[in-house]
Amino acid sequence: MKKKVIVLIILVISLMIFGITNVEAYTKEDLREKMIKTYRINGSEFKASQAQIAELDRYLKVNGLSDKDALYISNKIDEAIALIEAGNAKEFKYLTASEKQKLIAMVADISNNTSVKAALTDGGVLTIYNNDGTIFTKLGDLIKYTDNSNYILLFTGLASLIGIIVFTKGFNKVNA
Amino acid sequence: MLKKIRGIVKSLAVSFFFSFLVIFVVFLGFKDQINTMVSLINKMVIIEAKTSKKDIKIDKVEKRLVNYPSWGEEWAKLKIKDINLDIPVFHGDTLDIIKYGAGHYSGSYFPGEGSSIILAAHNSPEHFYHLPELKDGSEIVIEAVYGTYKYKVYDTKIIKDTDEESLPIQTDKEILMMYTCYPVDSLGFKDKRFVVYAELVSESVGGEHDK
């Protein structure tokens, strides 16, 4: 009977160790699942866009990610969610300056402690780098501004202004 | 002192009034010439653009590129016969990239990946100025470093600059979407985009595009 109890205790302890080890094992696939799921924060739903998922998959394919780094980033995501939940903002641009700085610091922390190198500006542009230091992507708005006519406006505006000022000065001098 | 300030303010007010008048007249009369000059200035810096040195390949079974061009690197040529367009395509679509040609939105996919591809370019004469002239049936060719892909226009649309739903990123079908600021020939801030939608009609993998 005593032998059976000892074996049972060893079995339970082994299962616990196995279970704990399993719970702590965190892979890049787990991180990907975490990053693409829907979150409800401050009454709004947040979900990675298809574009962000495409870039995430491409990043993981090109650069890879260790389990250790995946877990580190996962914990930072939890911190970021807690930070946003504590505030009222539903978009990055509505975060307070202090909240933005905290998020920027979190990204810097990930950069300093994992193989993922990234930088976040207070304008909300996230730059992610490849392992070789080259830019992987600059995540911003999908639809960009692609107009050239402001150069024309600037050029003609400046030229006209200078021309007219000179003309007006000359006119005033003549009539003085 | 006050008299002097009033004199300066009066000069500036008159200057501003006549400036706007002159801008309006110049714009009406010489818009095309100024556009060309600005475009030439842009072309002068094209020599700084990077061409991809990587041997980029596509896995036809997985329908995914095996490796990818770097940010800011040229990886294809975009050719549209109907509007005499032949420009390079770069990976990334920030302002510093699209002054050299068409920019590829990095959140979209690549030709041959069976998914959405989004290209953006300036509405200048040598880029997407003539995009609104495309009609259903117009052929678009992307000569990528890993293969040649032909698309046929099936729709065009004018959208607001915040209407991301009109540029859907999906993985069910290969759709090419190209956009530029609209209207293409007016001054001032533009909050609209002209979008062309085209579907893949043929592909041939392998062979580099003419550089």
Interface residues (C-beta under 8 A of the other chain):
Chain A: S49 Q50 A51 Q52 A54 E55 R58 K61 V62 N130 T134 I135 F136 T137 K138 L139 G140 L142 I143 K144 Y145 T146 D147 N148 S149 N150 Y151 I152 L153 F155 T156 G157 S160 L161 G163 I164 I165 F167 T168 K169 N172
Chain B: G7 S11 L12 V14 S15 F16 F18 S19 F20 V22 I23 V26 F27 K31 I34 N35 V38 S39 R64 N67 Y68 S70 W71 G72 G92 D93 T94 L95 I98 G103 Y105 S106 G107 S108 Y109 S115 S116 I118 A120 A121 H122 N123 S124 F128 D161 T162 D163 E164 L167 P168 I169 Q170 T171 Y179 T180 C181 D185 S186 L187 G188 F189 K190 R193
